[in-house]
């Protein structure tokens, strides 16, 4: 529900009526895929951490087997899908780049306790 509320101003101020173009289908695919990756990775880690035998252990299964921060990747895809619905693909690319830099320089280093070299 929160993503819908955040995207509402974009939909309300859109000059053109919404149509299921190839670009909008791609944006919807980014949103759904990103939402799934972010949510599923967090659920996997939550279930792992609920087991007292895993206290202090690093979760390296599921989506975390493929990537160290699949939740951040999912968030990047999700928000890129939102921004893409504006139809301003240059701004979408810029915002995605800013978010990627934020993840690399702030979010991920804070989560891992390390500073970034980017």
N, C-alpha and C positions, 0 to 999 in steps of 0.2 A: 504494500500500500504506500509506503514512504516514497519509493521511486516514482510511482504514479503522481504523487503530490509534487515532487520536485520537477517533474517534466510538464506539469500542467501549464505553467506560463508559456512554454514553448508551443504547446498545442493551441492555446487560446490566442496567441499573437501571430500565429502562422497566417501569412497572407493568402496562401492557397489551400484549398480543401485537401484533406488527406486522401491519398490513393495508394494502393498496393503496388508501387513501382518496384523495380529490381533493387534500387538503392534502399528503399524502405524495408524490403524483405531482408536485405543484408544487415541493416541496422537492427531489425528485430532479432535476427539470428545471433548477432553479437551480444545483444542484451540477454537473450535466453541462455546462450552458452556461458557467458560470463557469470550470470546469476547462478547457474547450476554449479560451475566450477568453484566459485567462492563459497557457496553454501555447503556443498558436498564435502569440500576439503575441511571446513571448520567442523562439520558433524563427525567426520572420521577422526579428527584429532580429539574432539570432545569425548567420544566413546573410548578412545585409547586412554585418555587421562583419567577417566572415571574408575579404571581398574587400579586398586591400591598397589598392585605389583609393578605398575609402570611409573610409580612416583620418581621423578627426577630423570626419567628416560626421554630420549628424543624420539619422536614419532617419525619413522622412515618407511612407512607402508602406504598403500593407497595412492592418492595423488601426490603425496609428499615423497614417494619413491621416484617420481619423475622430475619434480621441481622442489626447491627449498621453500618457495613462497607461492604456492598455487592460488591461495586466497587473494593475493595482490594482483596476480595475473588475471584472475576472474573479475576483480573489481575494475581493472583497466578495460577489459572487454565490455563489461556492463556499462560503464559510463561512456565509453566511445559509442556504443549503440544509442544511448540517450542523446548525446550531442549530435550524432549523425542525423537524427530526425529533424534537426533544424534546417537541413539542406545546405548549410554552410560548411562544406567539407574542409576548406582551408582552416577555419576556426576549430573544427573537430580535430584535425591533425595537430594543431598547435596545443589545444587543451590536453590531448592524449600525451603529447610530448612533455608538457608541464607536469602532468600527473606521474608519468614515468620517472622524471627527474626527482620529483618529491618522494616517490617510493624508494628510489635508489639512494638518495642523499639524506632522507629523514626517517621515513617509516621503517624500512628494513633495518638500518643500523640500530634504531632504537629497540626493535624487537630482538635483535641478535646481540645487542650490547657492544657492537663494533662500529667504528667510523668507516665511512665510505671513501673510496679514492676517486669517485666520478665527479 
